[in-house]
Every structure is written in C-alpha cells, then in structure tokens.
Amino acid sequence: MKNRIIGFLSGLISGLFGAGGGMILVPTFSLINKMDEKESRATSIFCILPLVVVSCIMYLKNQYIDWNIGIKSAMGGVIGGIIGSVLLKKLNNQILNILFVIFLFYVAIRMVI
C-alpha cells in the first residue's frame, strides 16, 4: 500500500509540475523501502516511464508541447541518460547522495530567484 501512495504522490507532482517523479521516488525508496541508493535510482527511472507517458498524453491533448524544442531536448536526454547510467554504475553511494543534494539545492534556488 505504501508504494502505491508513493507512486500516487510522484505522479501527482509530475503531472502538476512536469517534473519531480525522481525527486520524490529516490528519497522515499531509500528511506521508506530501505533500498540501496543505486537500486532506488534505477527503480525510480523505471517508475517514471508510465508517469511521463500519461502526463505527455494529457499535455498533448491540450496542445502544450513545443515539438521543435521537445525533440531536440529528447535527443540530448537520450545521450545524457546513457552517460548517467554508466556513471551510476561507477560512482559510490556517498558521492551520488552529495551530487543529488547539490542538484536539489541548485534547482530550489533557481526556482526562487
């Protein structure tokens, strides 16, 4: 039941803000499910796929997608995803946590400013 609630919350945040699934799933998988950091990240990526598909369909229905920017960004995202998954395998959990916290702080500060 708790994993369904976690999924619901990450889907809600993803649908509302267009992002955030991983920011919810990774910490909750690590803290609540006691998963290894790498396993948490990999599982969150797996979970995000259906969230993204459903949100994309809804955004598509409302004609919110800029196809030119979206396709170019997706191409870069594929390359970044490959590099990120290779790095995930090589980095230890402590470094991953530090990088994740730095990223979250950066995003939070940019959103406020």
C-alpha positions in Angstrom: 0.0 0.0 0.0 2.8 2.5 0.9 4.4 2.0 -2.6 1.0 2.9 -4.2 0.9 6.1 -2.2 4.5 6.9 -3.1 3.6 6.3 -6.8 0.4 8.4 -6.5 2.3 11.4 -5.0 5.1 11.2 -7.5 2.6 11.0 -10.3 0.6 13.9 -8.9 3.7 16.1 -8.7 4.9 15.0 -12.1 1.5 15.8 -13.6 1.3 19.2 -11.9 4.8 20.4 -12.4 6.1 18.4 -15.3 8.9 17.0 -13.2 9.6 15.7 -9.8 9.0 12.0 -10.0 12.6 11.2 -9.3 12.9 13.8 -6.6 10.1 12.0 -4.7 10.8 8.4 -5.6 14.5 8.3 -5.0 14.4 9.5 -1.4 11.3 7.6 -0.5 12.7 4.4 -2.0 15.9 4.9 0.0 14.3 5.9 3.3 11.0 4.1 3.4 11.8 0.9 1.4 15.4 0.8 2.7 16.7 0.3 -0.9 20.3 0.8 -1.9 20.9 4.2 -3.5 21.7 2.8 -6.9 18.7 0.5 -6.8 16.5 3.4 -5.7 17.6 5.5 -8.7 17.2 2.7 -11.2 13.8 1.7 -9.9 12.6 5.4 -10.0 13.6 5.6 -13.7 11.5 2.5 -14.3 8.6 4.0 -12.5 8.9 7.4 -14.2 8.3 6.0 -17.6 4.5 5.4 -17.2 4.2 8.7 -15.4 5.8 10.5 -18.3 3.7 8.7 -20.9 0.4 9.6 -19.1 1.4 13.2 -18.5 2.6 13.5 -22.1 -0.7 12.3 -23.4 -2.6 14.9 -21.3 -0.2 17.7 -22.3 -0.6 16.6 -25.9 -4.4 16.8 -25.7 -4.1 20.3 -24.5 -1.5 21.2 -27.2 1.1 22.3 -24.7 4.1 20.6 -26.4 6.6 22.5 -28.4 7.7 19.8 -30.8 10.8 21.5 -32.1 12.3 22.1 -28.6 11.0 18.8 -27.3 12.6 16.6 -30.0 15.9 18.4 -29.7 15.9 18.1 -25.9 14.9 14.4 -26.1 17.8 13.6 -28.3 20.2 15.2 -25.8 18.3 13.4 -23.0 19.0 10.0 -24.6 22.7 10.7 -24.7 22.7 12.1 -21.1 20.7 9.1 -19.9 23.2 6.7 -21.4 26.1 8.6 -19.8 24.3 8.9 -16.5 23.5 5.2 -16.3 27.2 4.4 -16.9 28.3 6.9 -14.2 25.7 5.4 -11.8 27.5 2.1 -12.0 30.9 3.7 -11.3 30.1 6.2 -8.5 29.8 5.2 -4.9 26.6 5.9 -3.0 28.0 8.7 -0.9 29.1 10.7 -4.0 25.7 10.1 -5.6 23.9 11.4 -2.5 26.1 14.5 -2.4 25.6 15.2 -6.1 21.8 14.7 -5.7 21.6 17.1 -2.8 23.7 19.7 -4.7 21.3 19.3 -7.6 18.2 19.7 -5.5 19.6 22.9 -3.8 20.5 24.3 -7.2 17.0 23.7 -8.6 15.4 25.1 -5.5 17.5 28.3 -5.5 16.9 28.8 -9.3 13.1 28.4 -8.8 13.1 31.0 -6.0 15.2 33.5 -7.9 
